[in-house]
Amino acid sequence: MRALLRLWGAPLAIAILTMAGLIGALAGDGHWNGVAAIGLATPVVVGAWFGLRRK
């Protein structure tokens, strides 16, 4: 179980944050816009971080 969580933990967390962002975007205005922005920006930021970092 620990190896499975180690392998799929980060992609699962990104997927959950993205789903929260999508639901927040559909839910309404106000603070939901902030939830949507954070949730939908997460995969972009993570992809840019790993894509642009140097080894």
PDB file with SEQRES, HELIX, SHEET and CRYST1 records, atoms N, CA, C and O in Angstrom:
SEQRES   1 A   55  MET ARG ALA LEU LEU ARG LEU TRP GLY ALA PRO LEU ALA          
SEQRES   2 A   55  ILE ALA ILE LEU THR MET ALA GLY LEU ILE GLY ALA LEU          
SEQRES   3 A   55  ALA GLY ASP GLY HIS TRP ASN GLY VAL ALA ALA ILE GLY          
SEQRES   4 A   55  LEU ALA THR PRO VAL VAL VAL GLY ALA TRP PHE GLY LEU          
SEQRES   5 A   55  ARG ARG LYS                                                  
HELIX    1 AA1 ARG A    2  ALA A   27  1                                  26    
HELIX    2 AA2 HIS A   31  LEU A   52  1                                  22    
CRYST1    1.000    1.000    1.000  90.00  90.00  90.00 P 1           1          
ATOM      1  N   MET A   1       0.824  -1.198   0.000  1.00  0.00           N  
ATOM      2  CA  MET A   1       0.000   0.000   0.000  1.00  0.00           C  
ATOM      3  C   MET A   1       0.862   1.254   0.000  1.00  0.00           C  
ATOM      4  O   MET A   1       0.540   2.236  -0.669  1.00  0.00           O  
ATOM      5  N   ARG A   2       1.962   1.218   0.753  1.00  0.00           N  
ATOM      6  CA  ARG A   2       2.839   2.381   0.834  1.00  0.00           C  
ATOM      7  C   ARG A   2       3.492   2.669  -0.521  1.00  0.00           C  
ATOM      8  O   ARG A   2       3.642   3.830  -0.901  1.00  0.00           O  
ATOM      9  N   ALA A   3       3.878   1.624  -1.243  1.00  0.00           N  
ATOM     10  CA  ALA A   3       4.480   1.828  -2.562  1.00  0.00           C  
ATOM     11  C   ALA A   3       3.460   2.399  -3.549  1.00  0.00           C  
ATOM     12  O   ALA A   3       3.796   3.231  -4.392  1.00  0.00           O  
ATOM     13  N   LEU A   4       2.224   1.946  -3.434  1.00  0.00           N  
ATOM     14  CA  LEU A   4       1.168   2.452  -4.306  1.00  0.00           C  
ATOM     15  C   LEU A   4       0.907   3.935  -4.036  1.00  0.00           C  
ATOM     16  O   LEU A   4       0.751   4.725  -4.968  1.00  0.00           O  
ATOM     17  N   LEU A   5       0.862   4.301  -2.768  1.00  0.00           N  
ATOM     18  CA  LEU A   5       0.652   5.702  -2.412  1.00  0.00           C  
ATOM     19  C   LEU A   5       1.848   6.554  -2.807  1.00  0.00           C  
ATOM     20  O   LEU A   5       1.691   7.713  -3.191  1.00  0.00           O  
ATOM     21  N   ARG A   6       3.022   5.989  -2.713  1.00  0.00           N  
ATOM     22  CA  ARG A   6       4.223   6.730  -3.109  1.00  0.00           C  
ATOM     23  C   ARG A   6       4.247   6.994  -4.608  1.00  0.00           C  
ATOM     24  O   ARG A   6       4.704   8.045  -5.058  1.00  0.00           O  
ATOM     25  N   LEU A   7       3.753   6.038  -5.370  1.00  0.00           N  
ATOM     26  CA  LEU A   7       3.739   6.175  -6.820  1.00  0.00           C  
ATOM     27  C   LEU A   7       2.617   7.104  -7.291  1.00  0.00           C  
ATOM     28  O   LEU A   7       2.831   7.946  -8.162  1.00  0.00           O  
ATOM     29  N   TRP A   8       1.435   6.950  -6.719  1.00  0.00           N  
ATOM     30  CA  TRP A   8       0.257   7.659  -7.211  1.00  0.00           C  
ATOM     31  C   TRP A   8      -0.211   8.790  -6.303  1.00  0.00           C  
ATOM     32  O   TRP A   8      -1.241   9.401  -6.585  1.00  0.00           O  
ATOM     33  N   GLY A   9       0.500   9.087  -5.235  1.00  0.00           N  
ATOM     34  CA  GLY A   9       0.082  10.115  -4.289  1.00  0.00           C  
ATOM     35  C   GLY A   9       0.019  11.507  -4.894  1.00  0.00           C  
ATOM     36  O   GLY A   9      -0.991  12.198  -4.756  1.00  0.00           O  
ATOM     37  N   ALA A  10       1.076  11.922  -5.557  1.00  0.00           N  
ATOM     38  CA  ALA A  10       1.124  13.269  -6.147  1.00  0.00           C  
ATOM     39  C   ALA A  10       0.124  13.418  -7.296  1.00  0.00           C  
ATOM     40  O   ALA A  10      -0.595  14.417  -7.331  1.00  0.00           O  
ATOM     41  N   PRO A  11       0.045  12.474  -8.238  1.00  0.00           N  
ATOM     42  CA  PRO A  11      -0.972  12.626  -9.289  1.00  0.00           C  
ATOM     43  C   PRO A  11      -2.400  12.621  -8.745  1.00  0.00           C  
ATOM     44  O   PRO A  11      -3.270  13.312  -9.276  1.00  0.00           O  
ATOM     45  N   LEU A  12      -2.638  11.852  -7.701  1.00  0.00           N  
ATOM     46  CA  LEU A  12      -3.962  11.831  -7.095  1.00  0.00           C  
ATOM     47  C   LEU A  12      -4.275  13.169  -6.428  1.00  0.00           C  
ATOM     48  O   LEU A  12      -5.398  13.663  -6.532  1.00  0.00           O  
ATOM     49  N   ALA A  13      -3.305  13.753  -5.752  1.00  0.00           N  
ATOM     50  CA  ALA A  13      -3.512  15.060  -5.114  1.00  0.00           C  
ATOM     51  C   ALA A  13      -3.760  16.142  -6.157  1.00  0.00           C  
ATOM     52  O   ALA A  13      -4.615  17.007  -5.963  1.00  0.00           O  
ATOM     53  N   ILE A  14      -3.022  16.102  -7.259  1.00  0.00           N  
ATOM     54  CA  ILE A  14      -3.233  17.075  -8.336  1.00  0.00           C  
ATOM     55  C   ILE A  14      -4.627  16.900  -8.946  1.00  0.00           C  
ATOM     56  O   ILE A  14      -5.306  17.882  -9.246  1.00  0.00           O  
ATOM     57  N   ALA A  15      -5.043  15.657  -9.123  1.00  0.00           N  
ATOM     58  CA  ALA A  15      -6.376  15.397  -9.682  1.00  0.00           C  
ATOM     59  C   ALA A  15      -7.474  15.903  -8.747  1.00  0.00           C  
ATOM     60  O   ALA A  15      -8.465  16.468  -9.210  1.00  0.00           O  
ATOM     61  N   ILE A  16      -7.311  15.707  -7.447  1.00  0.00           N  
ATOM     62  CA  ILE A  16      -8.310  16.165  -6.485  1.00  0.00           C  
ATOM     63  C   ILE A  16      -8.379  17.691  -6.473  1.00  0.00           C  
ATOM     64  O   ILE A  16      -9.470  18.259  -6.441  1.00  0.00           O  
ATOM     65  N   LEU A  17      -7.229  18.355  -6.497  1.00  0.00           N  
ATOM     66  CA  LEU A  17      -7.224  19.821  -6.537  1.00  0.00           C  
ATOM     67  C   LEU A  17      -7.838  20.356  -7.825  1.00  0.00           C  
ATOM     68  O   LEU A  17      -8.533  21.372  -7.809  1.00  0.00           O  
ATOM     69  N   THR A  18      -7.583  19.676  -8.938  1.00  0.00           N  
ATOM     70  CA  THR A  18      -8.167  20.092 -10.206  1.00  0.00           C  
ATOM     71  C   THR A  18      -9.684  19.928 -10.193  1.00  0.00           C  
ATOM     72  O   THR A  18     -10.412  20.802 -10.663  1.00  0.00           O  
ATOM     73  N   MET A  19     -10.154  18.814  -9.657  1.00  0.00           N  
ATOM     74  CA  MET A  19     -11.603  18.601  -9.550  1.00  0.00           C  
ATOM     75  C   MET A  19     -12.235  19.645  -8.636  1.00  0.00           C  
ATOM     76  O   MET A  19     -13.328  20.134  -8.922  1.00  0.00           O  
ATOM     77  N   ALA A  20     -11.562  19.992  -7.544  1.00  0.00           N  
ATOM     78  CA  ALA A  20     -12.081  21.037  -6.661  1.00  0.00           C  
ATOM     79  C   ALA A  20     -12.152  22.367  -7.401  1.00  0.00           C  
ATOM     80  O   ALA A  20     -13.093  23.136  -7.208  1.00  0.00           O  
ATOM     81  N   GLY A  21     -11.164  22.641  -8.243  1.00  0.00           N  
ATOM     82  CA  GLY A  21     -11.188  23.861  -9.039  1.00  0.00           C  
ATOM     83  C   GLY A  21     -12.323  23.886 -10.039  1.00  0.00           C  
ATOM     84  O   GLY A  21     -12.976  24.913 -10.219  1.00  0.00           O  
ATOM     85  N   LEU A  22     -12.560  22.765 -10.686  1.00  0.00           N  
ATOM     86  CA  LEU A  22     -13.669  22.693 -11.645  1.00  0.00           C  
ATOM     87  C   LEU A  22     -15.026  22.846 -10.958  1.00  0.00           C  
ATOM     88  O   LEU A  22     -15.907  23.545 -11.459  1.00  0.00           O  
ATOM     89  N   ILE A  23     -15.186  22.194  -9.820  1.00  0.00           N  
ATOM     90  CA  ILE A  23     -16.439  22.306  -9.077  1.00  0.00           C  
ATOM     91  C   ILE A  23     -16.597  23.734  -8.546  1.00  0.00           C  
ATOM     92  O   ILE A  23     -17.698  24.286  -8.557  1.00  0.00           O  
ATOM     93  N   GLY A  24     -15.496  24.326  -8.083  1.00  0.00           N  
ATOM     94  CA  GLY A  24     -15.551  25.708  -7.612  1.00  0.00           C  
ATOM     95  C   GLY A  24     -15.930  26.679  -8.712  1.00  0.00           C  
ATOM     96  O   GLY A  24     -16.642  27.653  -8.464  1.00  0.00           O  
ATOM     97  N   ALA A  25     -15.463  26.426  -9.922  1.00  0.00           N  
ATOM     98  CA  ALA A  25     -15.805  27.297 -11.049  1.00  0.00           C  
ATOM     99  C   ALA A  25     -17.285  27.194 -11.400  1.00  0.00           C  
ATOM    100  O   ALA A  25     -17.896  28.172 -11.831  1.00  0.00           O  
ATOM    101  N   LEU A  26     -17.848  26.029 -11.219  1.00  0.00           N  
ATOM    102  CA  LEU A  26     -19.266  25.842 -11.524  1.00  0.00           C  
ATOM    103  C   LEU A  26     -20.175  26.266 -10.373  1.00  0.00           C  
ATOM    104  O   LEU A  26     -21.355  26.546 -10.585  1.00  0.00           O  
ATOM    105  N   ALA A  27     -19.630  26.314  -9.153  1.00  0.00           N  
ATOM    106  CA  ALA A  27     -20.454  26.527  -7.963  1.00  0.00           C  
ATOM    107  C   ALA A  27     -20.979  27.947  -7.842  1.00  0.00           C  
ATOM    108  O   ALA A  27     -22.117  28.143  -7.418  1.00  0.00           O  
ATOM    109  N   GLY A  28     -20.189  28.930  -8.199  1.00  0.00           N  
ATOM    110  CA  GLY A  28     -20.691  30.279  -8.042  1.00  0.00           C  
ATOM    111  C   GLY A  28     -19.588  31.316  -8.101  1.00  0.00           C  
ATOM    112  O   GLY A  28     -18.492  31.064  -8.600  1.00  0.00           O  
ATOM    113  N   ASP A  29     -19.910  32.494  -7.575  1.00  0.00           N  
ATOM    114  CA  ASP A  29     -18.989  33.619  -7.615  1.00  0.00           C  
ATOM    115  C   ASP A  29     -18.411  33.868  -6.224  1.00  0.00           C  
ATOM    116  O   ASP A  29     -18.643  33.110  -5.282  1.00  0.00           O  
ATOM    117  N   GLY A  30     -17.663  34.940  -6.132  1.00  0.00           N  
ATOM    118  CA  GLY A  30     -17.085  35.307  -4.849  1.00  0.00           C  
ATOM    119  C   GLY A  30     -15.855  34.481  -4.534  1.00  0.00           C  
ATOM    120  O   GLY A  30     -14.932  34.397  -5.344  1.00  0.00           O  
ATOM    121  N   HIS A  31     -15.841  33.871  -3.361  1.00  0.00           N  
ATOM    122  CA  HIS A  31     -14.671  33.095  -2.963  1.00  0.00           C  
ATOM    123  C   HIS A  31     -14.495  31.835  -3.805  1.00  0.00           C  
ATOM    124  O   HIS A  31     -13.405  31.265  -3.842  1.00  0.00           O  
ATOM    125  N   TRP A  32     -15.542  31.403  -4.471  1.00  0.00           N  
ATOM    126  CA  TRP A  32     -15.423  30.231  -5.345  1.00  0.00           C  
ATOM    127  C   TRP A  32     -14.491  30.504  -6.529  1.00  0.00           C  
ATOM    128  O   TRP A  32     -13.862  29.583  -7.051  1.00  0.00           O  
ATOM    129  N   ASN A  33     -14.405  31.761  -6.947  1.00  0.00           N  
ATOM    130  CA  ASN A  33     -13.468  32.100  -8.023  1.00  0.00           C  
ATOM    131  C   ASN A  33     -12.025  31.867  -7.579  1.00  0.00           C  
ATOM    132  O   ASN A  33     -11.193  31.422  -8.370  1.00  0.00           O  
ATOM    133  N   GLY A  34     -11.733  32.164  -6.328  1.00  0.00           N  
ATOM    134  CA  GLY A  34     -10.398  31.902  -5.790  1.00  0.00           C  
ATOM    135  C   GLY A  34     -10.107  30.416  -5.708  1.00  0.00           C  
ATOM    136  O   GLY A  34      -9.007  29.972  -6.037  1.00  0.00           O  
ATOM    137  N   VAL A  35     -11.095  29.647  -5.269  1.00  0.00           N  
ATOM    138  CA  VAL A  35     -10.947  28.184  -5.213  1.00  0.00           C  
ATOM    139  C   VAL A  35     -10.695  27.639  -6.606  1.00  0.00           C  
ATOM    140  O   VAL A  35      -9.836  26.777  -6.794  1.00  0.00           O  
ATOM    141  N   ALA A  36     -11.434  28.135  -7.579  1.00  0.00           N  
ATOM    142  CA  ALA A  36     -11.283  27.679  -8.961  1.00  0.00           C  
ATOM    143  C   ALA A  36      -9.908  28.048  -9.503  1.00  0.00           C  
ATOM    144  O   ALA A  36      -9.264  27.236 -10.167  1.00  0.00           O  
ATOM    145  N   ALA A  37      -9.458  29.259  -9.228  1.00  0.00           N  
ATOM    146  CA  ALA A  37      -8.151  29.693  -9.737  1.00  0.00           C  
ATOM    147  C   ALA A  37      -7.027  28.849  -9.162  1.00  0.00           C  
ATOM    148  O   ALA A  37      -6.122  28.440  -9.889  1.00  0.00           O  
ATOM    149  N   ILE A  38      -7.078  28.588  -7.872  1.00  0.00           N  
ATOM    150  CA  ILE A  38      -6.027  27.779  -7.239  1.00  0.00           C  
ATOM    151  C   ILE A  38      -6.079  26.342  -7.753  1.00  0.00           C  
ATOM    152  O   ILE A  38      -5.050  25.757  -8.092  1.00  0.00           O  
ATOM    153  N   GLY A  39      -7.272  25.788  -7.806  1.00  0.00           N  
ATOM    154  CA  GLY A  39      -7.411  24.400  -8.251  1.00  0.00           C  
ATOM    155  C   GLY A  39      -7.004  24.190  -9.691  1.00  0.00           C  
ATOM    156  O   GLY A  39      -6.385  23.179 -10.022  1.00  0.00           O  
ATOM    157  N   LEU A  40      -7.348  25.144 -10.559  1.00  0.00           N  
ATOM    158  CA  LEU A  40      -7.025  24.974 -11.978  1.00  0.00           C  
ATOM    159  C   LEU A  40      -5.601  25.401 -12.309  1.00  0.00           C  
ATOM    160  O   LEU A  40      -5.061  24.994 -13.338  1.00  0.00           O  
ATOM    161  N   ALA A  41      -4.990  26.209 -11.463  1.00  0.00           N  
ATOM    162  CA  ALA A  41      -3.601  26.609 -11.688  1.00  0.00           C  
ATOM    163  C   ALA A  41      -2.612  25.559 -11.185  1.00  0.00           C  
ATOM    164  O   ALA A  41      -1.453  25.554 -11.598  1.00  0.00           O  
ATOM    165  N   THR A  42      -3.053  24.688 -10.312  1.00  0.00           N  
ATOM    166  CA  THR A  42      -2.149  23.696  -9.725  1.00  0.00           C  
ATOM    167  C   THR A  42      -1.463  22.824 -10.767  1.00  0.00           C  
ATOM    168  O   THR A  42      -0.238  22.715 -10.720  1.00  0.00           O  
ATOM    169  N   PRO A  43      -2.173  22.190 -11.711  1.00  0.00           N  
ATOM    170  CA  PRO A  43      -1.456  21.356 -12.683  1.00  0.00           C  
ATOM    171  C   PRO A  43      -0.525  22.171 -13.586  1.00  0.00           C  
ATOM    172  O   PRO A  43       0.510  21.667 -14.023  1.00  0.00           O  
ATOM    173  N   VAL A  44      -0.884  23.413 -13.864  1.00  0.00           N  
ATOM    174  CA  VAL A  44      -0.038  24.268 -14.696  1.00  0.00           C  
ATOM    175  C   VAL A  44       1.272  24.576 -13.963  1.00  0.00           C  
ATOM    176  O   VAL A  44       2.355  24.484 -14.540  1.00  0.00           O  
ATOM    177  N   VAL A  45       1.155  24.938 -12.701  1.00  0.00           N  
ATOM    178  CA  VAL A  45       2.342  25.274 -11.909  1.00  0.00           C  
ATOM    179  C   VAL A  45       3.231  24.053 -11.715  1.00  0.00           C  
ATOM    180  O   VAL A  45       4.451  24.149 -11.846  1.00  0.00           O  
ATOM    181  N   VAL A  46       2.642  22.924 -11.408  1.00  0.00           N  
ATOM    182  CA  VAL A  46       3.434  21.698 -11.212  1.00  0.00           C  
ATOM    183  C   VAL A  46       4.118  21.287 -12.508  1.00  0.00           C  
ATOM    184  O   VAL A  46       5.289  20.909 -12.500  1.00  0.00           O  
ATOM    185  N   GLY A  47       3.397  21.359 -13.614  1.00  0.00           N  
ATOM    186  CA  GLY A  47       4.004  21.020 -14.908  1.00  0.00           C  
ATOM    187  C   GLY A  47       5.124  21.963 -15.280  1.00  0.00           C  
ATOM    188  O   GLY A  47       6.160  21.527 -15.780  1.00  0.00           O  
ATOM    189  N   ALA A  48       4.931  23.257 -15.042  1.00  0.00           N  
ATOM    190  CA  ALA A  48       5.996  24.229 -15.336  1.00  0.00           C  
ATOM    191  C   ALA A  48       7.191  24.000 -14.427  1.00  0.00           C  
ATOM    192  O   ALA A  48       8.336  24.082 -14.871  1.00  0.00           O  
ATOM    193  N   TRP A  49       6.933  23.715 -13.166  1.00  0.00           N  
ATOM    194  CA  TRP A  49       8.031  23.494 -12.212  1.00  0.00           C  
ATOM    195  C   TRP A  49       8.903  22.324 -12.660  1.00  0.00           C  
ATOM    196  O   TRP A  49      10.126  22.451 -12.725  1.00  0.00           O  
ATOM    197  N   PHE A  50       8.294  21.213 -12.960  1.00  0.00           N  
ATOM    198  CA  PHE A  50       9.073  20.045 -13.347  1.00  0.00           C  
ATOM    199  C   PHE A  50       9.596  20.143 -14.783  1.00  0.00           C  
ATOM    200  O   PHE A  50      10.606  19.524 -15.120  1.00  0.00           O  
ATOM    201  N   GLY A  51       8.923  20.906 -15.612  1.00  0.00           N  
ATOM    202  CA  GLY A  51       9.385  21.059 -16.983  1.00  0.00           C  
ATOM    203  C   GLY A  51      10.559  22.024 -17.124  1.00  0.00           C  
ATOM    204  O   GLY A  51      11.393  21.865 -18.015  1.00  0.00           O  
ATOM    205  N   LEU A  52      10.624  23.017 -16.250  1.00  0.00           N  
ATOM    206  CA  LEU A  52      11.658  24.040 -16.370  1.00  0.00           C  
ATOM    207  C   LEU A  52      12.838  23.869 -15.410  1.00  0.00           C  
ATOM    208  O   LEU A  52      13.858  24.542 -15.555  1.00  0.00           O  
ATOM    209  N   ARG A  53      12.703  22.981 -14.443  1.00  0.00           N  
ATOM    210  CA  ARG A  53      13.814  22.830 -13.502  1.00  0.00           C  
ATOM    211  C   ARG A  53      14.983  22.123 -14.172  1.00  0.00           C  
ATOM    212  O   ARG A  53      14.819  21.316 -15.088  1.00  0.00           O  
ATOM    213  N   ARG A  54      16.147  22.455 -13.686  1.00  0.00           N  
ATOM    214  CA  ARG A  54      17.367  21.858 -14.248  1.00  0.00           C  
ATOM    215  C   ARG A  54      17.908  20.815 -13.299  1.00  0.00           C  
ATOM    216  O   ARG A  54      17.781  20.923 -12.079  1.00  0.00           O  
ATOM    217  N   LYS A  55      18.503  19.824 -13.878  1.00  0.00           N  
ATOM    218  CA  LYS A  55      19.055  18.733 -13.044  1.00  0.00           C  
ATOM    219  C   LYS A  55      20.500  18.965 -12.743  1.00  0.00           C  
ATOM    220  O   LYS A  55      21.126  18.156 -12.058  1.00  0.00           O  
TER     221      LYS A  55                                                      
END                                                                             
